[in-house]
Amino acid sequence: MKATAGNQYLTLVRQGLRAEFVDKERLISPVLFALTMLVLFAFALGDLDQSLRIRIYLAETLLTAIFALQISFSRLFEPDRQDRVFDLLRTYPISYTALFLAKYTLVLILGSATLVPTMLFGAFLHQSATIQLFSWTVLGISLLALAGLGALGVLLSALTLKAQARQILYPLLYFPMTTPVLLAAVQSARLCLEVGLGSPELKSWLGLLAAFDTIYITLGVLLFTELMVES
C-alpha cells in the first residue's frame, strides 16, 4: 500500500530524531559552543552599563545561537549522503515535499533545543535588579527568526549537497542571507525590551521578519524537489 505524504513525513521525522539521539555529539556540540561563547563574551565585556545590557544580551544570544546552529544546518544531510540515501529514494515513490518538511521540522526541534538554553543562560549572565532580559515575547520573536533561518538552512544544505567545497560554500551563502532576518529579529526584540509592545516601529520590524520567513519557507518548498531530483 502506498504511503501518504503525511505518513512519509512522520516516518522521516521519527527516523531523523532517532539518528540525532544516537549521535549525541551532533545534538550537544551546538549547545556547548553557544554557552562557551557566552561565557567568553561575559568575561571580555565585564560589567556593563544598564543602557547597554539589553543590546549586548540580544546581540550575544541571537548571534551566538545562529552561529551554533549553522554547525547543525551544514551537516543536515551528511548522514544521508554517506549512506547513499538519496540513491535509494529514487527507487521509492517518496514525496520530496514531505522530506523537506521533515528536515525542516528536525531543524526547528534542534534549533529550539539550542536557542532556548542560550537565551536563558545569556539572561542569567547579564541579569540586573532593574532589567528583565528574558521574556516570552522575545523568545517568540527568536523562534520566529529560527523558522525563517531553518528553512534557509535546509534549502542551502540541499543546494550544496554535491559541492566539493560545501563546508566553505555553505557559510558563504548562508550568512549574507541571514542578515535581514537577524536584523529584524534583533530590532523587534530590542523594541520589546526597551519600549514595550506599544512601540509603533515594532509592527514594521515584525512584518519584515514575517515576510522573509514566508519567502524562505516558500522557496524551500518550491525549490527543494528540483534540487533533490538533480542531486
DRENMAR-207921 format. One record per residue (C-alpha): residue in one letter; y, z, x. Coordinates in steps of 0.1 Angstrom, whole numbers, always signed. Layout:
% DRENMAR-207921
R code    py    pz    px
R    A     Y     Z     X
...
***
This chain:
% DRENMAR-207921
R code    py    pz    px
R    M    +0    +0    +0
R    K   +34   -10   +14
R    A   +56   +20   +22
R    T   +90   +20    +7
R    A  +121   +22   +28
R    G  +126   +58   +17
R    N   +91   +68   +28
R    Q   +96   +50   +61
R    Y  +129   +68   +66
R    L  +114  +102   +60
R    T   +84   +94   +83
R    L  +107   +83  +111
R    V  +129  +114  +108
R    R   +99  +137  +110
R    Q   +85  +118  +140
R    G  +119  +119  +157
R    L  +123  +157  +152
R    R   +87  +163  +164
R    A   +94  +143  +196
R    E  +126  +162  +202
R    F  +109  +196  +198
R    V   +81  +185  +222
R    D  +106  +176  +249
R    K  +127  +207  +248
R    E  +148  +196  +278
R    R  +164  +169  +256
R    L  +172  +195  +230
R    I  +186  +222  +252
R    S  +204  +203  +280
R    P  +234  +192  +259
R    V  +240  +228  +247
R    L  +237  +243  +282
R    F  +260  +216  +296
R    A  +286  +223  +269
R    L  +285  +261  +273
R    T  +287  +258  +311
R    M  +318  +236  +309
R    L  +335  +260  +285
R    V  +329  +289  +309
R    L  +343  +269  +338
R    F  +374  +259  +317
R    A  +379  +296  +307
R    F  +379  +308  +343
R    A  +400  +279  +356
R    L  +427  +283  +329
R    G  +429  +321  +329
R    D  +450  +339  +304
R    L  +468  +315  +281
R    D  +500  +318  +261
R    Q  +495  +322  +224
R    S  +511  +288  +218
R    L  +485  +271  +239
R    R  +454  +288  +228
R    I  +448  +266  +197
R    R  +454  +233  +216
R    I  +433  +243  +246
R    Y  +405  +255  +223
R    L  +404  +223  +203
R    A  +406  +201  +234
R    E  +379  +221  +253
R    T  +354  +224  +225
R    L  +356  +189  +210
R    L  +358  +170  +242
R    T  +331  +191  +258
R    A  +308  +187  +228
R    I  +313  +149  +228
R    F  +306  +146  +265
R    A  +274  +167  +260
R    L  +263  +147  +230
R    Q  +267  +115  +250
R    I  +237  +126  +270
R    S  +216  +126  +239
R    F  +231   +94  +225
R    S  +225   +74  +256
R    R  +188   +84  +257
R    L  +182   +80  +219
R    F  +159   +50  +222
R    E  +144   +59  +256
R    P  +111   +72  +243
R    D  +107   +42  +220
R    R  +114   +18  +249
R    Q   +90   +35  +272
R    D   +62   +35  +246
R    R   +70    -2  +236
R    V   +75   +10  +201
R    F   +97   -20  +192
R    D   +70   -44  +202
R    L   +47   -27  +177
R    L   +74   -26  +150
R    R   +74   -64  +149
R    T   +38   -63  +136
R    Y   +47   -38  +109
R    P   +70   -46   +79
R    I   +94   -18   +86
R    S  +130   -16   +73
R    Y  +154   -16  +102
R    T  +179    +0   +79
R    A  +155   +29   +75
R    L  +151   +30  +113
R    F  +189   +31  +117
R    L  +194   +58   +91
R    A  +165   +78  +106
R    K  +181   +77  +141
R    Y  +215   +84  +126
R    T  +201  +115  +108
R    L  +184  +126  +140
R    V  +218  +123  +159
R    L  +236  +143  +132
R    I  +210  +171  +134
R    L  +210  +173  +172
R    G  +248  +169  +172
R    S  +253  +198  +148
R    A  +229  +219  +169
R    T  +253  +213  +199
R    L  +286  +212  +182
R    V  +284  +245  +162
R    P  +274  +268  +192
R    T  +300  +251  +213
R    M  +328  +258  +188
R    L  +317  +294  +182
R    F  +314  +301  +220
R    G  +348  +284  +226
R    A  +364  +306  +199
R    F  +349  +337  +215
R    L  +363  +328  +249
R    H  +398  +322  +237
R    Q  +400  +346  +207
R    S  +430  +369  +204
R    A  +441  +395  +179
R    T  +468  +373  +163
R    I  +450  +339  +161
R    Q  +418  +330  +143
R    L  +405  +300  +161
R    F  +372  +293  +144
R    S  +374  +283  +107
R    W  +351  +264   +84
R    T  +377  +238   +78
R    V  +379  +230  +115
R    L  +341  +229  +116
R    G  +341  +205   +87
R    I  +366  +182  +105
R    S  +345  +183  +136
R    L  +313  +174  +117
R    L  +333  +145  +101
R    A  +341  +133  +136
R    L  +304  +137  +145
R    A  +295  +115  +116
R    G  +315   +86  +130
R    L  +306   +92  +166
R    G  +269   +94  +157
R    A  +269   +60  +140
R    L  +287   +46  +170
R    G  +262   +62  +194
R    V  +232   +47  +176
R    L  +248   +13  +174
R    L  +257   +12  +211
R    S  +223   +26  +221
R    A  +207    -3  +203
R    L  +232   -28  +219
R    T  +225   -16  +254
R    L  +187   -12  +249
R    K  +177   -41  +271
R    A  +206   -40  +295
R    Q  +195   -33  +331
R    A  +226   -12  +338
R    R  +225    +6  +304
R    Q  +233   +40  +319
R    I  +266   +26  +332
R    L  +273    +1  +304
R    Y  +268   +27  +276
R    P  +296   +51  +285
R    L  +319   +22  +294
R    L  +316   +10  +258
R    Y  +312   +44  +241
R    F  +342   +65  +254
R    P  +370   +40  +247
R    M  +357   +35  +211
R    T  +357   +73  +205
R    T  +394   +76  +211
R    P  +407   +71  +175
R    V  +380   +94  +161
R    L  +387  +122  +186
R    L  +425  +118  +183
R    A  +423  +120  +145
R    A  +399  +150  +146
R    V  +419  +170  +172
R    Q  +452  +164  +154
R    S  +437  +173  +120
R    A  +421  +205  +133
R    R  +454  +214  +151
R    L  +474  +210  +119
R    C  +449  +231  +100
R    L  +452  +260  +125
R    E  +489  +257  +133
R    V  +504  +247   +99
R    G  +478  +250   +73
R    L  +462  +228   +47
R    G  +495  +221   +31
R    S  +507  +200   +61
R    P  +519  +165   +49
R    E  +506  +150   +81
R    L  +471  +163   +76
R    K  +462  +138   +49
R    S  +472  +109   +72
R    W  +451  +121  +101
R    L  +421  +128   +79
R    G  +425   +94   +63
R    L  +424   +78   +98
R    L  +393   +98  +106
R    A  +375   +89   +74
R    A  +385   +52   +79
R    F  +369   +50  +114
R    D  +339   +69  +102
R    T  +334   +43   +75
R    I  +340   +14   +99
R    Y  +314   +27  +124
R    I  +288   +36   +98
R    T  +292    +2   +81
R    L  +290   -17  +114
R    G  +259    +3  +123
R    V  +241    -6   +90
R    L  +251   -43   +92
R    L  +245   -50  +129
R    F  +215   -28  +137
R    T  +190   -51  +122
R    E  +203   -81  +142
R    L  +202   -61  +174
R    M  +167   -49  +168
R    V  +154   -84  +160
R    E  +170   -98  +191
R    S  +156   -70  +213
***
